[in-house]
Amino acid sequence: MKNIAKCKLCQSIIESHFTGDVVSCKCGEITVYDGAAMRMQCNNIENFLRVDDNGNEIVVHYVDQHEGKSDDYSPDEPPKSFTYNECVEMLENRVKYYGELPEHVLQSPIDHCDLVNFMLDVLNIFKRLERKD
């Protein structure tokens, strides 16, 4: 599927074709970027429609990951510790995920955003690793 979206406010249909390609609608309500990575942002999710390769509009359902959690919830604090083997399994799953990406994605160069995301994955695994100090 291509990175195509439609703005409900101005009715613009926009498409991002490649990494670094940032496209906004006429009124600035929605933006798609980074082509096949399918990245997007919007001022209000209610005004964002995904458009498939056949021109069909797809309503996006947003799920708030913090809904129902206490005010003192911090995403930096891991919910529980994991064993060494669980951490190794998480890394193996991440390697498998990246290995199954489409060939054109695997052959594209990485940027600092990719590197930071990888380091955050590893950092979160280390934070959750059960310490035996």
Helices and strands as residue ranges (DSSP letters): E 3-7, E 13-16, E 22-24, E 30-33, G 35-37, E 39-42, G 45-47, E 48-51, E 57-59, H 84-99, H 103-106, H 112-128
